[in-house]
């Protein structure tokens, strides 16, 4: 039988959240804040992020995350920085990226990628999980940077960057729950229409 739902996990740097040392600043200098995003693929749901402590990295966050969700029977998807015991499958994928520009189809270069897993599943199941993993980049990080301008934000006084990340994730979850596919369109409509905004919160 197939394993459970998939949690795609990936670190994200809030690039504008750094604080430089300055005699005019009352805030202690610190590097840009790093969060670990958690995306429940099958439900399209962004879960609360985990903050990475300063002078640390996302690897140190993962044991706590795994402990919290392991009893739920989920499958964890990590990037190459993480390695776990019990690996039993090596996967090789050859991919060619194709882009559409107007009426023309542009075929890019072919790449070979490798994945490791502690699961024993079919080729199709692995292919589905690998493609779904990129949802944390395409449907979370990319949207927060491009549509919500997170990287451009200079909010940097702790805990405000973390709170704004929660608010951005909440907005994306609400947009998708209402059936929006285009997040930029959803943001524009909610910004221009009180009726649309009320519908998201199920208000009359």
C-alpha positions in Angstrom: 0.0 0.0 0.0 1.1 3.6 -0.6 2.5 5.8 2.1 0.5 8.8 3.4 0.2 12.4 2.4 3.4 14.3 1.6 4.9 17.3 3.5 7.2 19.2 1.3 9.8 20.9 3.6 12.2 23.7 2.5 14.1 26.6 4.0 13.4 30.2 3.0 15.5 33.2 3.7 13.6 36.5 4.3 16.2 38.5 2.4 15.2 41.9 3.6 14.9 41.1 7.3 18.6 41.7 8.1 19.6 44.5 10.5 22.9 46.4 10.0 24.8 47.9 12.9 24.0 51.6 13.2 24.4 54.2 15.9 20.9 55.4 15.0 19.3 52.0 15.4 17.8 50.7 18.6 17.6 47.2 17.1 20.4 44.7 17.6 22.2 43.9 14.3 21.3 40.4 12.9 21.5 38.5 9.6 18.4 37.8 7.5 15.9 35.5 9.2 15.6 32.0 8.0 12.4 30.0 8.2 11.5 26.4 7.2 8.3 26.2 5.2 6.0 23.2 5.4 3.5 22.5 2.6 0.9 19.7 2.7 0.9 18.8 -0.9 -2.3 16.9 -1.4 -4.4 19.6 0.4 -2.5 22.6 -1.0 -2.2 23.8 2.6 0.7 25.9 4.0 1.4 24.9 7.6 3.1 27.1 10.2 6.8 27.8 9.5 9.6 26.9 11.8 12.2 29.6 12.6 15.9 28.7 12.3 18.0 30.0 15.1 20.8 32.4 14.4 24.2 30.7 13.6 22.3 27.5 12.8 20.7 26.0 9.7 17.5 24.2 8.7 18.9 20.8 9.6 18.6 21.5 13.3 14.9 22.3 12.9 14.0 19.0 11.2 14.1 16.6 14.1 11.4 18.8 15.9 9.3 18.9 12.7 9.6 15.1 12.2 8.7 14.4 15.8 5.6 16.6 15.5 4.2 15.0 12.4 5.6 11.4 12.4 2.6 10.0 14.2 0.4 11.4 11.4 1.7 8.9 8.9 2.9 11.5 6.4 5.9 11.3 4.0 8.5 14.0 4.3 10.2 15.5 1.3 13.5 17.4 1.9 16.1 18.9 -0.4 19.7 17.6 -0.8 20.9 19.2 2.4 19.2 16.6 4.5 20.1 12.9 4.9 18.2 10.3 6.9 18.7 6.7 8.0 16.8 3.9 6.4 17.3 4.9 2.8 16.5 2.0 0.4 15.8 3.6 -3.0 17.9 5.5 -5.5 16.0 7.3 -8.2 17.4 8.7 -11.5 15.4 11.1 -13.6 16.2 12.5 -17.0 14.2 15.6 -17.6 14.0 18.0 -20.6 12.4 21.4 -19.9 10.1 22.8 -22.6 8.9 26.4 -22.6 6.2 28.0 -24.6 6.8 31.5 -26.0 3.9 32.7 -28.1 3.3 30.1 -30.8 6.8 28.7 -30.4 7.9 25.7 -28.3 11.5 26.1 -27.0 13.2 22.9 -25.8 15.8 23.5 -23.2 18.7 21.3 -22.2 18.3 17.8 -20.7 19.3 17.3 -17.1 19.8 14.2 -15.0 18.7 14.4 -11.4 19.0 12.0 -8.5 16.7 11.4 -5.5 17.0 9.1 -2.5 14.1 7.7 -0.4 13.3 5.4 2.5 10.1 4.3 0.6 9.6 1.4 -1.7 7.0 2.6 -4.2 6.2 2.3 -7.9 7.9 4.5 -10.6 4.6 6.5 -11.0 4.2 7.0 -7.3 7.8 8.4 -7.0 7.3 10.6 -10.1 4.1 12.1 -8.5 5.8 12.8 -5.2 8.9 14.3 -6.8 6.8 16.6 -9.0 4.6 17.5 -6.0 7.6 18.4 -3.9 8.2 21.5 -6.0 4.9 22.9 -4.8 6.7 24.3 -1.8 8.8 26.4 -4.2 6.2 27.2 -6.8 3.1 27.7 -4.7 4.7 29.0 -1.5 8.1 30.7 -1.9 7.7 32.0 -5.4 4.2 33.5 -4.7 5.4 35.1 -1.4 8.4 36.7 -3.2 6.7 37.8 -6.5 3.1 38.5 -5.5 3.5 39.4 -1.9 7.0 41.0 -2.2 8.4 39.2 0.8 12.0 39.5 -0.2 11.6 43.2 -0.8 10.1 43.8 2.6 12.4 45.6 5.1 10.4 44.5 8.2 13.2 43.3 10.4 12.4 43.8 14.1 11.8 40.4 15.7 9.1 38.9 15.8 7.5 41.0 13.1 9.1 39.2 10.1 7.8 35.9 11.4 4.4 37.3 12.1 4.2 38.7 8.6 5.2 35.3 7.1 2.3 33.7 9.0 -0.1 36.4 7.7 1.1 35.8 4.1 0.7 32.1 4.4 -2.8 32.6 5.9 -3.8 34.8 2.9 -2.6 32.2 0.4 -4.5 29.4 2.2 -7.7 31.5 2.3 -7.4 32.4 -1.4 -7.0 28.8 -2.4 -9.8 27.6 -0.1 -12.1 30.0 -1.9 -11.1 28.5 -5.3 -8.6 31.0 -6.6 -5.8 29.6 -8.8 -4.1 32.9 -9.6 -2.8 34.4 -6.4 -2.0 37.8 -7.9 -5.6 38.1 -9.1 -6.9 37.0 -5.7 -4.8 39.7 -4.0 -6.0 42.4 -6.3 -9.7 41.4 -5.9 -9.5 41.4 -2.2 -7.7 44.7 -2.2 -10.4 46.4 -4.4 -13.5 44.7 -3.1 -14.8 44.6 0.5 -17.4 42.0 -0.6 -14.6 39.7 -1.9 -12.6 40.2 1.3 -15.7 39.4 3.4 -16.4 36.2 1.4 -12.9 34.9 2.2 -13.6 35.1 5.9 -17.1 33.7 5.4 -18.6 37.0 6.6 -22.0 38.3 5.4 
